[in-house]
Amino acid sequence: MSEIARLAGVSKATVSRVLNNPESVKSHTKQLVMGFIESTGYVKDSYIKIQVKLKKITIICLDAVKSPNSFYNEIIISLEKEMSMIGLETELFAINYLNEDCSASLDGIIKKSEAIIIVGVGTPAILEKLRACSIPVLIINGQDDEMRINSISPDYENGAFLATKELIKHGHTKIKIITANIRHSIYQRSNGFSRCMEMSNIDFSQDNIIDIVQFSNKFVPELKLEESIRSGKAGSDFGLHTVIDRMISEGYFADTTAVFCICDMMAVTLMDALTKNGIRVPEDISIIGFDGLKIASMVSPKLTSIKFDYDAMCRLAVRKIVQLSNGDYSGVIRSCVGVEVLHNESIIPPKQKQ
């Protein structure tokens, strides 16, 4: 397809539209591209076995997600790639739901969109507007509690279960989780942690669950950390960098041999802070993250994490939104993508502590 695009002097997306959605292409352009398709002997490899009526999909996300080593940035890159492969254009809108004009902005976005994929933004007000609109909508990394909007996410509950199980498998029992319980997808990780601890017959209490929002509200309420997290302004580590030194000085990790962080960037922040405070990773405290970001293999020690296939998740999302645009309303689904352990260097048995 790239070679045909080069020969015809058009974009790869135009070649894809000629193959998948020819009525959307001007006649002379279609004839030009088809000529090179025939002359080169190109045979279409069917990528998606349903008709694509859409020309463009709108992606809505928080206004702070396009940053390096961002979970959401990885999703947006994969979405753009999957859409391009079937000739769909992408339009990205970044919003801040705390802004007073957010509602009006959202109305404008919906009005001019054919279909919407919303990434990680799921306030009640936003979801209500999306439920009421007449175009296909799908949520990535979130859910509609009323089950009227389709959604797809990694299997967070099972991923957290696997992360905790990996620590236990190495002999750890004094385990804590660092979380920020502000939405469903994060609560799932806390639930997976608790389920694994219970099924492994390991005594634990709420003291094993370190919620940085609760910690901040107690010790540094002026940070307004929950507001920053919800608006996407706290950073990719959920603002852990603003409170981690205080946590260490308060002794939150004194009786701990292993920590599960709900995302890789939290884990990287924790590793840096522990090292600066003379606590070795993994010799003193083992750490596991979640997301399987590239940075997991760039830090020292390399971070063990829970990974999933970003492209596979986004491919399923694009297929579902195309089905919806074709009128296939066979029921609202809430899908999970499988996860697995990314083995690296940040976990060792506690007996090796010196």
C-alpha positions as a Markdown table, in Angstrom:
| # | Residue | x | y | z |
|---|---|---|---|---|
| 1 | Met | 0.0 | 0.0 | 0.0 |
| 2 | Ser | 2.9 | 2.4 | 0.7 |
| 3 | Glu | 4.4 | 1.7 | -2.7 |
| 4 | Ile | 1.0 | 2.2 | -4.5 |
| 5 | Ala | 0.6 | 5.5 | -2.6 |
| 6 | Arg | 4.1 | 6.6 | -3.7 |
| 7 | Leu | 3.5 | 5.7 | -7.3 |
| 8 | Ala | 0.1 | 7.4 | -7.4 |
| 9 | Gly | 1.2 | 10.5 | -5.5 |
| 10 | Val | -1.5 | 10.1 | -2.8 |
| 11 | Ser | -1.5 | 9.2 | 0.9 |
| 12 | Lys | -1.7 | 5.7 | 2.2 |
| 13 | Ala | -5.0 | 6.5 | 3.7 |
| 14 | Thr | -6.4 | 7.4 | 0.3 |
| 15 | Val | -5.2 | 4.0 | -1.1 |
| 16 | Ser | -7.0 | 2.3 | 1.9 |
| 17 | Arg | -10.2 | 4.3 | 1.2 |
| 18 | Val | -10.1 | 3.2 | -2.4 |
| 19 | Leu | -10.0 | -0.4 | -1.2 |
| 20 | Asn | -12.4 | -0.2 | 1.7 |
| 21 | Asn | -14.7 | 2.7 | 1.1 |
| 22 | Pro | -14.4 | 3.6 | -2.7 |
| 23 | Glu | -17.5 | 5.8 | -2.8 |
| 24 | Ser | -15.8 | 8.3 | -0.5 |
| 25 | Val | -13.0 | 8.9 | -3.1 |
| 26 | Lys | -13.2 | 11.2 | -6.1 |
| 27 | Ser | -13.6 | 9.3 | -9.4 |
| 28 | His | -10.4 | 10.4 | -11.0 |
| 29 | Thr | -8.4 | 9.6 | -7.9 |
| 30 | Lys | -10.0 | 6.2 | -7.6 |
| 31 | Gln | -9.2 | 5.4 | -11.2 |
| 32 | Leu | -5.6 | 6.6 | -10.8 |
| 33 | Val | -5.1 | 4.4 | -7.7 |
| 34 | Met | -6.9 | 1.4 | -9.2 |
| 35 | Gly | -4.6 | 1.6 | -12.2 |
| 36 | Phe | -1.5 | 1.2 | -10.0 |
| 37 | Ile | -3.2 | -1.5 | -8.0 |
| 38 | Glu | -3.8 | -3.5 | -11.2 |
| 39 | Ser | -0.4 | -2.8 | -12.7 |
| 40 | Thr | 1.5 | -3.9 | -9.5 |
| 41 | Gly | -0.6 | -7.0 | -9.0 |
| 42 | Tyr | -1.4 | -5.9 | -5.4 |
| 43 | Val | -3.9 | -8.2 | -3.6 |
| 44 | Lys | -5.8 | -6.7 | -0.7 |
| 45 | Asp | -5.1 | -8.5 | 2.6 |
| 46 | Ser | -8.5 | -8.2 | 4.3 |
| 47 | Tyr | -7.9 | -6.4 | 7.6 |
| 48 | Ile | -11.4 | -5.9 | 8.8 |
| 49 | Lys | -14.3 | -8.0 | 7.3 |
| 50 | Ile | -17.1 | -5.4 | 7.6 |
| 51 | Gln | -17.9 | -2.4 | 5.5 |
| 52 | Val | -16.4 | 0.9 | 6.7 |
| 53 | Lys | -18.9 | 3.7 | 6.2 |
| 54 | Leu | -17.1 | 6.2 | 8.4 |
| 55 | Lys | -14.6 | 8.7 | 7.1 |
| 56 | Lys | -13.4 | 10.0 | 10.5 |
| 57 | Ile | -13.4 | 9.0 | 14.1 |
| 58 | Thr | -13.1 | 11.6 | 16.9 |
| 59 | Ile | -10.9 | 10.9 | 19.9 |
| 60 | Ile | -11.6 | 12.8 | 23.1 |
| 61 | Cys | -9.0 | 12.7 | 25.9 |
| 62 | Leu | -7.8 | 14.7 | 28.8 |
| 63 | Asp | -5.7 | 17.7 | 27.8 |
| 64 | Ala | -2.6 | 16.4 | 29.5 |
| 65 | Val | -2.2 | 12.9 | 28.0 |
| 66 | Lys | 0.1 | 13.5 | 25.1 |
| 67 | Ser | 3.4 | 13.3 | 27.1 |
| 68 | Pro | 6.3 | 10.9 | 26.9 |
| 69 | Asn | 5.9 | 7.6 | 28.8 |
| 70 | Ser | 2.2 | 8.2 | 29.1 |
| 71 | Phe | -0.3 | 5.3 | 29.2 |
| 72 | Tyr | -2.8 | 7.3 | 27.3 |
| 73 | Asn | -0.3 | 8.5 | 24.8 |
| 74 | Glu | 0.4 | 4.9 | 23.9 |
| 75 | Ile | -3.3 | 4.3 | 23.4 |
| 76 | Ile | -3.7 | 7.3 | 21.1 |
| 77 | Ile | -0.7 | 6.3 | 19.0 |
| 78 | Ser | -2.2 | 2.8 | 18.6 |
| 79 | Leu | -5.6 | 4.2 | 17.8 |
| 80 | Glu | -4.2 | 6.5 | 15.1 |
| 81 | Lys | -2.3 | 3.5 | 13.6 |
| 82 | Glu | -5.3 | 1.2 | 13.6 |
| 83 | Met | -7.6 | 3.8 | 12.0 |
| 84 | Ser | -5.0 | 4.7 | 9.3 |
| 85 | Met | -4.8 | 1.0 | 8.3 |
| 86 | Ile | -8.4 | 1.0 | 7.3 |
| 87 | Gly | -8.4 | 4.5 | 5.8 |
| 88 | Leu | -10.0 | 6.4 | 8.6 |
| 89 | Glu | -9.0 | 9.9 | 9.5 |
| 90 | Thr | -8.5 | 10.9 | 13.1 |
| 91 | Glu | -9.4 | 14.1 | 14.9 |
| 92 | Leu | -8.1 | 14.5 | 18.5 |
| 93 | Phe | -9.8 | 16.8 | 21.0 |
| 94 | Ala | -8.2 | 17.3 | 24.4 |
| 95 | Ile | -10.5 | 18.6 | 27.1 |
| 96 | Asn | -10.3 | 19.6 | 30.8 |
| 97 | Tyr | -13.6 | 18.7 | 32.4 |
| 98 | Leu | -12.9 | 21.2 | 35.2 |
| 99 | Asn | -13.1 | 24.2 | 32.8 |
| 100 | Glu | -16.3 | 26.1 | 32.8 |
| 101 | Asp | -16.6 | 25.9 | 29.0 |
| 102 | Cys | -16.1 | 22.1 | 28.9 |
| 103 | Ser | -19.8 | 21.4 | 28.4 |
| 104 | Ala | -20.2 | 23.8 | 25.5 |
| 105 | Ser | -16.9 | 22.4 | 24.0 |
| 106 | Leu | -18.2 | 18.9 | 24.2 |
| 107 | Asp | -21.5 | 19.8 | 22.6 |
| 108 | Gly | -19.6 | 21.3 | 19.7 |
| 109 | Ile | -17.4 | 18.2 | 19.3 |
| 110 | Ile | -20.4 | 15.9 | 19.3 |
| 111 | Lys | -22.2 | 18.0 | 16.8 |
| 112 | Lys | -19.5 | 17.7 | 14.1 |
| 113 | Ser | -18.4 | 14.1 | 14.8 |
| 114 | Glu | -19.4 | 10.9 | 13.0 |
| 115 | Ala | -18.3 | 8.6 | 15.9 |
| 116 | Ile | -16.4 | 9.1 | 19.1 |
| 117 | Ile | -13.9 | 7.1 | 21.1 |
| 118 | Ile | -13.4 | 8.7 | 24.5 |
| 119 | Val | -10.1 | 7.8 | 26.3 |
| 120 | Gly | -10.0 | 7.8 | 30.1 |
| 121 | Val | -12.5 | 10.7 | 30.6 |
| 122 | Gly | -15.7 | 9.5 | 32.3 |
| 123 | Thr | -17.3 | 12.1 | 34.6 |
| 124 | Pro | -21.1 | 11.8 | 35.1 |
| 125 | Ala | -21.8 | 15.0 | 33.1 |
| 126 | Ile | -19.7 | 13.9 | 30.1 |
| 127 | Leu | -21.2 | 10.4 | 30.1 |
| 128 | Glu | -24.7 | 11.8 | 30.2 |
| 129 | Lys | -24.1 | 13.9 | 27.1 |
| 130 | Leu | -22.6 | 10.9 | 25.3 |
| 131 | Arg | -25.5 | 8.7 | 26.2 |
| 132 | Ala | -27.9 | 11.2 | 24.8 |
| 133 | Cys | -26.1 | 11.7 | 21.4 |
| 134 | Ser | -27.1 | 9.8 | 18.3 |
| 135 | Ile | -23.7 | 8.8 | 17.1 |
| 136 | Pro | -21.6 | 5.7 | 18.0 |
| 137 | Val | -19.6 | 6.1 | 21.1 |
| 138 | Leu | -17.0 | 3.8 | 22.8 |
| 139 | Ile | -15.0 | 4.3 | 26.0 |
| 140 | Ile | -11.4 | 3.1 | 26.4 |
| 141 | Asn | -10.1 | 2.7 | 29.9 |
| 142 | Gly | -13.4 | 3.6 | 31.6 |
| 143 | Gln | -16.9 | 2.5 | 31.8 |
| 144 | Asp | -20.5 | 3.7 | 31.8 |
| 145 | Asp | -22.1 | 2.5 | 35.1 |
| 146 | Glu | -25.5 | 2.6 | 33.4 |
| 147 | Met | -24.2 | 0.1 | 30.7 |
| 148 | Arg | -25.5 | 2.2 | 27.8 |
| 149 | Ile | -22.0 | 2.9 | 26.2 |
| 150 | Asn | -19.7 | 0.2 | 25.0 |
| 151 | Ser | -16.2 | 0.1 | 26.7 |
| 152 | Ile | -12.9 | -1.7 | 26.5 |
| 153 | Ser | -10.0 | -1.8 | 29.0 |
| 154 | Pro | -7.1 | -4.0 | 30.1 |
| 155 | Asp | -8.2 | -6.6 | 32.7 |
| 156 | Tyr | -7.1 | -4.5 | 35.7 |
| 157 | Glu | -8.5 | -6.7 | 38.4 |
| 158 | Asn | -6.8 | -9.8 | 37.1 |
| 159 | Gly | -3.7 | -7.8 | 36.3 |
| 160 | Ala | -3.4 | -6.7 | 39.9 |
| 161 | Phe | -4.0 | -10.2 | 41.0 |
| 162 | Leu | -1.1 | -11.4 | 38.8 |
| 163 | Ala | 1.1 | -8.6 | 40.1 |
| 164 | Thr | 0.5 | -9.5 | 43.7 |
| 165 | Lys | 0.8 | -13.2 | 43.0 |
| 166 | Glu | 4.2 | -12.5 | 41.4 |
| 167 | Leu | 5.4 | -10.9 | 44.6 |
| 168 | Ile | 4.0 | -13.7 | 46.7 |
| 169 | Lys | 5.7 | -16.3 | 44.4 |
| 170 | His | 9.0 | -14.7 | 45.3 |
| 171 | Gly | 8.3 | -15.2 | 49.0 |
| 172 | His | 6.9 | -11.8 | 49.9 |
| 173 | Thr | 4.1 | -11.4 | 52.5 |
| 174 | Lys | 4.7 | -7.9 | 53.7 |
| 175 | Ile | 3.2 | -6.3 | 50.6 |
| 176 | Lys | 1.6 | -2.9 | 50.1 |
| 177 | Ile | -0.1 | -1.4 | 47.1 |
| 178 | Ile | 0.1 | 2.3 | 46.2 |
| 179 | Thr | -3.0 | 3.5 | 44.5 |
| 180 | Ala | -5.3 | 6.5 | 43.9 |
| 181 | Asn | -8.8 | 5.3 | 44.2 |
| 182 | Ile | -10.8 | 7.9 | 42.3 |
| 183 | Arg | -12.4 | 5.8 | 39.5 |
| 184 | His | -13.5 | 2.4 | 38.7 |
| 185 | Ser | -10.5 | 1.2 | 36.7 |
| 186 | Ile | -8.2 | 2.0 | 39.7 |
| 187 | Tyr | -10.6 | 0.4 | 42.2 |
| 188 | Gln | -10.3 | -2.8 | 40.1 |
| 189 | Arg | -6.5 | -2.9 | 40.8 |
| 190 | Ser | -7.1 | -2.5 | 44.5 |
| 191 | Asn | -9.7 | -5.3 | 44.4 |
| 192 | Gly | -7.3 | -7.6 | 42.5 |
| 193 | Phe | -4.6 | -7.0 | 45.1 |
| 194 | Ser | -7.0 | -7.7 | 48.0 |
| 195 | Arg | -8.4 | -10.9 | 46.3 |
| 196 | Cys | -4.9 | -12.3 | 45.8 |
| 197 | Met | -3.8 | -11.6 | 49.4 |
| 198 | Glu | -7.0 | -13.2 | 50.7 |
| 199 | Met | -6.7 | -16.3 | 48.5 |
| 200 | Ser | -3.1 | -16.7 | 49.5 |
| 201 | Asn | -4.1 | -16.6 | 53.2 |
| 202 | Ile | -1.9 | -13.6 | 53.9 |
| 203 | Asp | -3.0 | -11.3 | 56.7 |
| 204 | Phe | -3.5 | -7.8 | 55.6 |
| 205 | Ser | -5.6 | -4.7 | 56.4 |
| 206 | Gln | -6.3 | -1.3 | 55.1 |
| 207 | Asp | -2.8 | -0.3 | 56.2 |
| 208 | Asn | -1.5 | -2.4 | 53.2 |
| 209 | Ile | -3.4 | -0.1 | 50.8 |
| 210 | Ile | -1.7 | 3.3 | 50.5 |
| 211 | Asp | -4.1 | 5.7 | 48.8 |
| 212 | Ile | -2.2 | 8.8 | 47.9 |
| 213 | Val | -5.4 | 10.9 | 47.7 |
| 214 | Gln | -6.3 | 10.0 | 51.3 |
| 215 | Phe | -2.6 | 10.6 | 52.3 |
| 216 | Ser | -2.5 | 14.0 | 50.7 |
| 217 | Asn | -5.9 | 15.0 | 52.2 |
| 218 | Lys | -4.5 | 14.2 | 55.6 |
| 219 | Phe | -1.0 | 15.6 | 55.5 |
| 220 | Val | -0.9 | 18.2 | 52.6 |
| 221 | Pro | -4.5 | 19.2 | 51.8 |
| 222 | Glu | -3.3 | 22.4 | 50.2 |
| 223 | Leu | -2.1 | 20.3 | 47.2 |
| 224 | Lys | -5.7 | 19.5 | 46.2 |
| 225 | Leu | -4.3 | 16.3 | 44.7 |
| 226 | Glu | -7.6 | 14.6 | 43.9 |
| 227 | Glu | -8.6 | 17.6 | 41.8 |
| 228 | Ser | -5.2 | 17.6 | 40.0 |
| 229 | Ile | -5.5 | 13.8 | 39.3 |
| 230 | Arg | -9.0 | 14.1 | 37.9 |
| 231 | Ser | -8.1 | 16.9 | 35.6 |
| 232 | Gly | -4.9 | 15.2 | 34.4 |
| 233 | Lys | -2.6 | 17.8 | 35.9 |
| 234 | Ala | -1.0 | 15.6 | 38.5 |
| 235 | Gly | 1.4 | 13.9 | 36.1 |
| 236 | Ser | 1.7 | 10.4 | 34.8 |
| 237 | Asp | 2.5 | 9.1 | 38.3 |
| 238 | Phe | -0.8 | 10.5 | 39.7 |
| 239 | Gly | 1.1 | 13.1 | 41.7 |
| 240 | Leu | 3.1 | 10.6 | 43.8 |
| 241 | His | 6.2 | 12.7 | 43.4 |
| 242 | Thr | 4.5 | 15.4 | 45.5 |
| 243 | Val | 4.0 | 13.2 | 48.5 |
| 244 | Ile | 6.4 | 10.2 | 48.3 |
| 245 | Asp | 9.2 | 11.8 | 50.5 |
| 246 | Arg | 6.7 | 12.5 | 53.2 |
| 247 | Met | 5.4 | 8.9 | 53.0 |
| 248 | Ile | 8.9 | 7.6 | 53.4 |
| 249 | Ser | 9.6 | 9.9 | 56.4 |
| 250 | Glu | 6.3 | 8.9 | 58.0 |
| 251 | Gly | 7.5 | 5.2 | 57.9 |
| 252 | Tyr | 4.9 | 3.9 | 55.4 |
| 253 | Phe | 7.5 | 1.4 | 54.0 |
| 254 | Ala | 9.3 | 0.5 | 57.3 |
| 255 | Asp | 7.7 | -2.9 | 57.6 |
| 256 | Thr | 7.4 | -3.6 | 53.8 |
| 257 | Thr | 9.4 | -5.9 | 51.6 |
| 258 | Ala | 7.4 | -5.4 | 48.4 |
| 259 | Val | 5.2 | -2.8 | 46.7 |
| 260 | Phe | 2.7 | -3.1 | 43.9 |
| 261 | Cys | 2.3 | 0.3 | 42.1 |
| 262 | Ile | -0.9 | 0.7 | 40.0 |
| 263 | Cys | 1.1 | 2.2 | 37.1 |
| 264 | Asp | 4.7 | 2.1 | 35.9 |
| 265 | Met | 5.3 | 5.8 | 36.3 |
| 266 | Met | 4.3 | 5.5 | 40.0 |
| 267 | Ala | 6.8 | 2.6 | 40.3 |
| 268 | Val | 9.6 | 4.7 | 38.7 |
| 269 | Thr | 8.9 | 7.6 | 41.1 |
| 270 | Leu | 8.9 | 5.2 | 44.1 |
| 271 | Met | 12.2 | 3.6 | 42.9 |
| 272 | Asp | 13.9 | 7.0 | 42.6 |
| 273 | Ala | 12.6 | 8.2 | 46.0 |
| 274 | Leu | 13.6 | 5.0 | 47.9 |
| 275 | Thr | 17.1 | 5.1 | 46.3 |
| 276 | Lys | 17.6 | 8.7 | 47.4 |
| 277 | Asn | 16.6 | 7.8 | 50.9 |
| 278 | Gly | 19.1 | 4.9 | 51.1 |
| 279 | Ile | 16.6 | 2.1 | 50.5 |
| 280 | Arg | 17.7 | -0.3 | 47.9 |
| 281 | Val | 15.6 | -1.8 | 45.1 |
| 282 | Pro | 15.1 | -4.7 | 45.0 |
| 283 | Glu | 17.5 | -5.7 | 47.8 |
| 284 | Asp | 15.4 | -3.9 | 50.5 |
| 285 | Ile | 12.1 | -3.5 | 48.7 |
| 286 | Ser | 10.9 | -5.3 | 45.6 |
| 287 | Ile | 8.6 | -3.4 | 43.2 |
| 288 | Ile | 6.2 | -4.3 | 40.4 |
| 289 | Gly | 4.3 | -1.8 | 38.2 |
| 290 | Phe | 1.4 | -1.9 | 35.7 |
| 291 | Asp | 1.2 | -0.9 | 32.0 |
| 292 | Gly | 4.3 | -2.4 | 30.5 |
| 293 | Leu | 5.6 | 0.9 | 29.2 |
| 294 | Lys | 8.9 | 1.2 | 27.4 |
| 295 | Ile | 10.4 | 3.0 | 30.4 |
| 296 | Ala | 10.1 | -0.2 | 32.4 |
| 297 | Ser | 13.1 | -1.5 | 30.5 |
| 298 | Met | 15.0 | 1.8 | 30.6 |
| 299 | Val | 15.3 | 2.3 | 34.4 |
| 300 | Ser | 17.7 | 0.5 | 36.7 |
| 301 | Pro | 16.9 | -2.0 | 37.9 |
| 302 | Lys | 14.6 | -2.8 | 35.0 |
| 303 | Leu | 11.0 | -2.8 | 36.2 |
| 304 | Thr | 8.9 | -5.9 | 36.4 |
| 305 | Ser | 5.4 | -4.9 | 35.3 |
| 306 | Ile | 2.0 | -6.1 | 34.0 |
| 307 | Lys | 1.8 | -5.7 | 30.3 |
| 308 | Phe | -0.9 | -6.0 | 27.6 |
| 309 | Asp | -1.2 | -5.5 | 23.9 |
| 310 | Tyr | -2.0 | -1.8 | 23.2 |
| 311 | Asp | -2.5 | -2.5 | 19.5 |
| 312 | Ala | -4.9 | -5.4 | 20.1 |
| 313 | Met | -7.0 | -3.3 | 22.4 |
| 314 | Cys | -7.2 | -0.4 | 20.0 |
| 315 | Arg | -7.9 | -2.8 | 17.1 |
| 316 | Leu | -10.9 | -4.2 | 19.0 |
| 317 | Ala | -12.1 | -0.7 | 19.8 |
| 318 | Val | -11.9 | 0.5 | 16.2 |
| 319 | Arg | -13.8 | -2.7 | 15.0 |
| 320 | Lys | -16.5 | -2.1 | 17.5 |
| 321 | Ile | -17.0 | 1.5 | 16.6 |
| 322 | Val | -17.2 | 0.6 | 12.9 |
| 323 | Gln | -19.8 | -2.1 | 13.7 |
| 324 | Leu | -21.8 | 0.5 | 15.6 |
| 325 | Ser | -21.6 | 2.9 | 12.7 |
| 326 | Asn | -23.0 | 0.2 | 10.4 |
| 327 | Gly | -26.1 | -0.1 | 12.7 |
| 328 | Asp | -25.0 | -3.2 | 14.5 |
| 329 | Tyr | -26.5 | -2.6 | 18.0 |
| 330 | Ser | -26.4 | -6.2 | 19.2 |
| 331 | Gly | -26.1 | -5.1 | 22.8 |
| 332 | Val | -23.7 | -3.0 | 24.9 |
| 333 | Ile | -20.5 | -4.8 | 25.8 |
| 334 | Arg | -17.8 | -4.2 | 28.4 |
| 335 | Ser | -14.7 | -5.9 | 27.2 |
| 336 | Cys | -11.3 | -6.7 | 28.8 |
| 337 | Val | -8.0 | -7.3 | 27.1 |
| 338 | Gly | -5.8 | -10.0 | 28.6 |
| 339 | Val | -2.6 | -9.1 | 30.6 |
| 340 | Glu | 0.6 | -10.9 | 31.6 |
| 341 | Val | 3.7 | -10.4 | 33.7 |
| 342 | Leu | 6.6 | -8.6 | 32.1 |
| 343 | His | 9.5 | -10.2 | 33.9 |
| 344 | Asn | 12.5 | -7.9 | 34.7 |
| 345 | Glu | 14.9 | -7.2 | 37.6 |
| 346 | Ser | 12.9 | -5.3 | 40.3 |
| 347 | Ile | 11.7 | -8.4 | 42.3 |
| 348 | Ile | 13.9 | -10.8 | 44.4 |
| 349 | Pro | 13.0 | -12.9 | 47.4 |
| 350 | Pro | 13.1 | -11.0 | 50.7 |
| 351 | Lys | 15.5 | -13.6 | 52.2 |
| 352 | Gln | 18.2 | -11.9 | 50.1 |
| 353 | Lys | 18.0 | -8.7 | 52.0 |
| 354 | Gln | 21.2 | -7.9 | 53.8 |
